Amino acid sequence: MSTQKLPDFDSLWDYSDPEATEIKFREMLQQIPTSESAHLELLTQIARAQGLQRKFEEAHQTLDMVEKELIENSRVQVRYCLERGRVFNSSKQADKAKSYFEQALELAKALGKDFYAVDAIHMLAIIADPASALTLNLGAIQLAESSSDERARGWLGSLYNNTGWSYHDMGKYESALEIFEKAEAFRRSKGSASEIRIATWCVARTLRSLNQIEEALSKQLELEKEFKAAGETDGYVFEEIGECLLALNRKEESRAYFAKAYEILSGDAWLVEEEAERLKRLQELGS
């Protein structure tokens, strides 16, 4: 099995369920000879799945296995650097992450691997200050839009989204709305139902920042209906409906939505650790 015929394990990714993804990856790992570079590439993705489960020590141990067999100036090395950086970033060691993302970017560009170069830039943007993040994201968009690699162009939905949040964080809400609408159009042409909903949520959230509350509420209520029709719920949608109702002085109506938002979002380990005040506010507004 050659690297040109790499098993399509990337298509098995379910970022919403990294534990199940790791299980699938380990099953596939048994089918790939340890002598193949694909084996090492798959190990980098197992490490990523472990990192998303906040099993940081295990993720580093998996990457240590890759490092021992590392092939210099290869796609394996690019992916190793990306995933080592992601684990450091997820474990609040952005200073250590940065050098790995920079290495991944330099090597990906040298190898002509636009997909991984865009990935590296987008990770550097995540750990940068808002102004630098905006510059990096715009550069990543330019690379993705001009690339002949279809997978690199596939980054555009995420890049438009990240750029929108860079503008939003800087208080440039009109610019944020413009690019969030671009992200929504991209997702509607190429994305899954869940990706389209996220893009629509971002548009609605920015409308609230622009004080276009009625329009924001209308979009969030439509999302609530979509989730309900699919037999699903979303805490972020409930939160935003609550915020819109509160902004419209409909406090009694907002209470039930804040309560439902808290019930769902308080079960998110990342939010519990990173957004404790936000959850406390939801709890208070929902009580």
C-alpha positions in Angstrom: 0.0 0.0 0.0 1.7 3.2 -1.1 1.2 6.8 0.0 -0.3 7.6 -3.3 -3.1 5.2 -2.5 -3.7 6.5 1.0 -6.7 4.9 2.8 -9.4 7.5 3.0 -9.5 7.6 6.8 -10.0 11.3 6.9 -13.5 10.7 5.6 -14.3 8.8 8.8 -13.9 11.9 10.9 -16.8 12.9 13.1 -15.6 15.9 15.0 -18.7 15.9 17.2 -17.8 12.4 18.4 -14.0 12.0 18.7 -14.3 8.9 20.9 -16.2 7.0 18.2 -13.8 8.4 15.5 -10.8 7.1 17.5 -12.4 3.6 17.6 -12.9 3.7 13.8 -9.3 4.8 13.3 -7.9 2.1 15.5 -9.8 -0.5 13.5 -8.4 0.8 10.3 -4.9 1.0 11.8 -4.9 -2.8 12.0 -5.3 -3.0 8.3 -2.3 -0.8 7.4 1.3 -2.3 7.6 3.5 -0.5 10.1 6.0 0.0 7.3 3.7 2.3 5.4 3.6 6.1 5.9 -0.2 5.8 6.0 0.2 4.1 9.3 2.0 7.1 10.7 -0.5 9.5 9.2 -3.4 7.7 10.8 -1.6 7.8 14.2 -1.5 11.6 13.9 -5.3 11.5 13.5 -5.7 9.2 16.4 -3.7 11.7 18.5 -6.1 14.5 17.2 -9.1 12.4 18.3 -7.5 11.9 21.7 -6.8 15.6 22.0 -10.4 16.4 21.3 -11.4 14.1 24.2 -8.9 16.2 26.3 -6.7 13.1 26.7 -3.7 15.2 26.2 -1.1 12.9 27.7 -2.2 10.0 25.6 -2.3 12.2 22.5 1.4 13.2 23.1 2.3 9.6 23.6 0.7 8.7 20.3 2.6 11.5 18.6 5.8 10.3 20.3 5.4 7.0 18.4 5.1 8.9 15.1 8.1 11.1 16.0 10.3 8.0 16.4 9.6 6.9 12.8 9.3 10.4 11.3 10.1 10.8 7.7 11.8 14.1 7.1 10.3 16.5 4.6 7.2 14.5 4.1 3.4 14.8 4.4 3.8 12.7 7.6 6.0 15.4 9.1 3.5 18.1 8.2 0.6 16.2 9.8 2.7 15.4 12.9 3.6 19.1 13.4 -0.1 20.1 12.9 -1.3 17.6 15.5 1.4 18.2 18.0 0.6 21.9 17.8 -3.1 21.2 18.2 -2.6 19.1 21.3 -0.4 21.9 22.8 -3.0 24.5 21.9 -5.9 22.5 23.3 -4.0 22.1 26.6 -3.5 25.8 26.9 0.1 25.8 25.7 -0.2 28.1 22.7 3.4 29.3 23.0 4.6 25.7 22.3 1.9 25.2 19.6 3.0 28.1 17.5 6.4 26.8 16.5 4.8 23.5 15.3 2.2 25.3 13.2 4.9 27.4 11.7 7.0 24.3 10.8 3.9 22.7 9.3 3.2 25.8 7.2 6.8 26.1 5.9 7.0 22.4 5.0 3.5 22.2 3.5 4.4 25.2 1.2 7.7 23.6 0.2 5.9 20.3 -0.7 3.1 22.1 -2.5 0.4 20.8 -0.1 -2.1 23.6 -0.1 -4.6 21.8 2.0 -2.2 21.4 4.9 -0.7 24.9 4.4 -4.2 26.4 4.8 -4.8 24.2 7.9 -1.5 25.5 9.4 -2.4 29.2 8.7 -5.9 28.7 10.2 -4.4 27.3 13.3 -1.9 30.1 13.6 -4.9 32.5 13.3 -6.7 30.7 16.1 -3.8 31.4 18.6 -3.2 35.0 17.3 -4.6 38.3 18.6 -7.7 39.5 16.7 -5.8 41.8 14.3 -3.2 39.3 13.4 -5.8 36.5 13.2 -7.7 38.6 10.6 -4.6 39.1 8.5 -3.8 35.4 8.7 -7.3 34.3 7.8 -7.5 36.6 4.8 -4.2 35.1 3.6 -5.6 31.6 4.1 -8.7 32.6 2.1 -6.6 33.9 -0.7 -4.5 30.7 -0.8 -7.6 28.5 -0.7 -9.5 30.4 -3.3 -6.5 30.4 -5.7 -5.6 26.7 -5.1 -6.1 24.0 -7.7 -6.5 21.6 -4.9 -10.2 20.9 -4.3 -9.6 19.9 -0.7 -7.8 23.3 -0.1 -10.8 25.1 -1.5 -13.0 23.0 0.9 -11.5 25.0 3.7 -13.3 28.2 2.6 -16.4 27.6 4.7 -14.4 27.4 7.9 -12.1 30.3 6.9 -15.0 32.6 6.1 -16.5 31.6 9.5 -13.2 32.3 11.4 -12.7 35.6 9.5 -16.2 36.6 10.4 -15.4 36.0 14.1 -12.2 38.0 13.8 -14.2 40.9 12.5 -16.8 40.4 15.2 -14.2 40.3 18.0 -12.9 43.6 16.7 -16.4 45.1 16.8 -16.6 45.3 13.0 -20.0 43.8 12.8 -21.0 45.0 9.3 -17.8 43.3 7.9 -18.5 40.2 10.0 -22.1 40.0 8.7 -20.9 40.3 5.1 -18.4 37.4 5.4 -20.8 35.3 7.5 -23.3 35.6 4.7 -20.6 34.5 2.3 -19.9 31.5 4.6 -23.6 30.6 4.7 -23.8 30.7 0.9 -20.8 28.5 0.6 -22.2 26.0 3.1 -25.6 25.9 1.3 -23.8 25.0 -1.9 -21.4 22.4 -0.5 -22.1 21.8 3.2 -24.0 19.4 5.3 -27.2 20.3 7.2 -25.2 20.8 10.4 -22.7 23.1 8.7 -25.5 25.2 7.1 -27.2 25.6 10.5 -23.9 26.8 12.1 -23.4 29.3 9.3 -27.0 30.5 9.7 -26.5 30.8 13.5 -23.5 33.0 12.9 -25.4 35.3 10.7 -28.2 35.6 13.2 -25.8 36.2 16.1 -24.2 39.0 14.2 -27.6 40.6 13.4 -28.1 40.7 17.2 -24.8 42.5 17.6 -26.0 45.0 14.9 -29.1 45.4 17.1 -31.3 43.9 14.4 -33.0 41.9 17.1 -36.3 40.9 15.4 -34.5 39.5 12.3 -32.0 37.7 14.5 -34.8 36.2 16.6 -36.6 35.1 13.4 -33.6 33.2 12.1 -32.9 31.5 15.5 -36.6 30.4 15.8 -36.3 28.9 12.3 -33.2 27.0 13.4 -35.1 25.8 16.5 -37.8 24.4 14.1 -35.1 22.7 11.9 -33.5 21.0 14.9 -36.9 19.9 16.2 -37.8 18.4 12.8 -34.5 16.5 12.9 -35.2 15.2 16.4 -32.4 17.3 17.8 -31.8 20.3 20.1 -29.0 22.9 20.2 -28.1 24.8 23.4 -26.5 27.7 21.5 -29.8 28.3 19.6 -31.7 28.3 22.8 -29.2 30.7 24.3 -29.5 33.1 21.4 -33.3 33.0 21.4 -33.2 33.8 25.1 -30.8 36.7 24.4 -33.0 38.1 21.7 -36.2 37.8 23.8 -34.4 39.5 26.7 -33.2 42.4 24.4 -36.9 42.8 23.3 -37.9 43.1 27.0 -39.7 39.7 26.8 -38.0 38.5 30.0 -40.7 35.9 31.0 -40.5 34.2 27.6 -36.7 34.2 27.6 -36.5 32.4 30.9 -37.5 29.0 29.5 -34.9 29.3 26.7 -32.1 30.2 29.1 -33.0 27.2 31.3 -32.9 24.9 28.3 -29.6 26.4 27.1 -28.1 25.9 30.6 -29.3 22.3 30.8 -27.6 21.4 27.5 -24.5 23.6 27.6 -23.5 22.9 31.2 -22.8 19.3 30.0 -20.0 20.6 27.8 -16.7 20.1 29.5 -15.0 22.8 27.5 -17.6 25.4 28.3 -17.5 24.4 32.0 -13.8 25.0 32.0 -13.5 28.0 29.7 -16.9 29.8 30.0 -17.9 29.4 33.6 -19.3 33.0 33.9 -21.4 32.5 30.7 -22.9 29.3 32.2 -23.6 31.0 35.5 -25.4 33.8 33.7 -27.5 31.3 31.8 -28.4 29.5 35.0 -29.4 32.8 36.7 -31.5 34.0 33.8 -33.2 30.6 33.5 -34.1 30.4 37.1 
